[in-house]
Amino acid sequence: MKEVLYSSTRDNSKKVQASKAILKGLSEDGGLFVPDSIPELDKTLKELAEMNYQEIAYEVMKLFLTDFTEEELKDCISRAYDSKFDTEEIAPLVWADGAYYLELFHGATIAFKDMALSILPHLMITSAKKNNVKEQIVILTATSGDTGKAALAGFADVEGTKIIVFYPKNGVSPIQEKQMVTQKGKNTAVIGIHGNFDDAQTGVKQIFSDKELEKELREQGYIFSSANSINIGRLVPQIVYYVYAYAKLLGEEKISEGEKINVVVPTGNFGNILAAFYAKNMGLPIAKLICASNENKVLYDFFKTGNYNRNREFVLTSSPSMDILISSNLERLIYRIAGNDAVKNAELMSALSGGGSYQISDEMKAQLTDFYGNYASEEETSDRIKELYDNTGYVIDTHTAVASSVYEKYKKDTHDETKTVIASTASPFKFTRSVMNAIDKKYDSMPDFELVDELSKIGNVEVPMAIEEIRTAPVLHNIVCDKSEMKKTVKDILGSSMED
Ligand SMILES: *Cc1c(COP(=O)(O)O)cnc(C)c1O
């Protein structure tokens, strides 16, 4: 098998093995690790169609994580994709109203982040062993709501690690917040910040590139890593479910071998859709990558004009996990369409952090034809939830509804009849209030957990364990800090309150 090495999008003179890239998370120069080539699938689609989720996970991940042994990788996979998921299929496909919904929310925290964050701790611990790391790994994470809980659940009580999560105090759903602040585990910390997700993400990136702090903490026996989607250890497991979805459709004879499908992804930080792009580049027959945004439509504007501009009002929407103006993973695509030119990419990224915008060249823009971007307003999102429910009885969450609504626009725009998979990124139970209000305004006055039971009734689905658990769980985390105090808060936490 061809060895795949990783280099930074801002300086590709140095290359590291996958396990080193996973341990570091973000490169020292602020860039993201990218594979030096995208490997091709070495099994036929027919062969993949015979496999289960865990087997496909191995076939995909072995091609990227080439310094992991077969035993190591299979061990990580079997620990991750087990009974934490409430279905053996791991990621079931549901047909509704003209599209296949790929349900990525059957893991412990009922959002698609579980797909990668249930394996990341195992990849990280394995990487630490392989590299003789003696320090405790401190996972620092900024969350727009779902990553935080999924990372907490993944790393809680994992030996040799601590996890600190920052979330925007007023920018997540009540259930998302309750899920996080009730997290158990001696090695966990959860902090609300006065600021939005971009502030949290920027703060975490600054802590990562703070050399002095790094030295100070290393002396205390700590090193930092990241559970955000900038970590290659999250991106690679996300490629798996696109291959799995295709294999399932082929196995069930819904498509013929080699037939192209479209993929629609509700997008925030651009991690999930980038994974689909990598899957396509591995040889998976994907036609269009449809990038769906909510009212924070930076990406829609970017695909239309080639201009990325974050200088705009940050809108708090009913799909908070997509309320993002700086889509970190887009950098990996920019690097690629710049011809793997790290200098050019670094220039654009410095324009982004300086003036808040950059413009790509016509040559670069010409390489974006695989992508179609559009967005859904708050009203369109809620209308789509109701429409789909009225037509089919199927209830989707607000993020998935953004994707579904954009897919309807895409069909109107293009008359493209290609079979399509919509990434369904969260359980409707995670955003119960918005979902139920979309279906009928009469639910507005009902308390949160009554709404949960009502959703269970009208949608004819059991209340997920993740929700049952937090009904009565005590709040264990209550730190709130200003966005300017994140570094100090991290030092305080590592210096005292957590036990070793
Ligand atoms: C994180 C998240 C998204 C956005 O995914 P990205 O990889 O950041 O683009 C969409 N929907 C839900 C429910 C999420 O949790």
The ligand as a MOL file (V3000), in Angstrom:
LIG
                    3D

  0  0  0     0  0            999 V3000
M  V30 BEGIN CTAB
M  V30 COUNTS 15 15 0 0 0
M  V30 BEGIN ATOM
M  V30 1 C -21.4840 20.1790 12.9010 0
M  V30 2 C -22.8210 20.0590 12.2790 0
M  V30 3 C -23.0500 20.4690 10.9610 0
M  V30 4 C -21.9800 21.1120 10.1180 0
M  V30 5 O -20.9640 20.2140 9.7510 0
M  V30 6 P -19.5540 20.7670 9.2710 0
M  V30 7 O -18.6900 19.5740 9.1520 0
M  V30 8 O -19.0970 21.7180 10.3260 0
M  V30 9 O -19.7840 21.4650 7.9780 0
M  V30 10 C -24.3070 20.2680 10.4310 0
M  V30 11 N -25.3020 19.7210 11.1670 0
M  V30 12 C -25.1100 19.3220 12.4440 0
M  V30 13 C -26.2550 18.7530 13.1970 0
M  V30 14 C -23.8690 19.4670 13.0350 0
M  V30 15 O -23.6950 19.0680 14.3030 0
M  V30 END ATOM
M  V30 BEGIN BOND
M  V30 1 1 1 2
M  V30 2 1 2 3
M  V30 3 2 2 14
M  V30 4 1 3 4
M  V30 5 2 3 10
M  V30 6 1 4 5
M  V30 7 1 5 6
M  V30 8 2 6 7
M  V30 9 1 6 8
M  V30 10 1 6 9
M  V30 11 1 10 11
M  V30 12 2 11 12
M  V30 13 1 12 13
M  V30 14 1 12 14
M  V30 15 1 14 15
M  V30 END BOND
M  V30 END CTAB
M  END
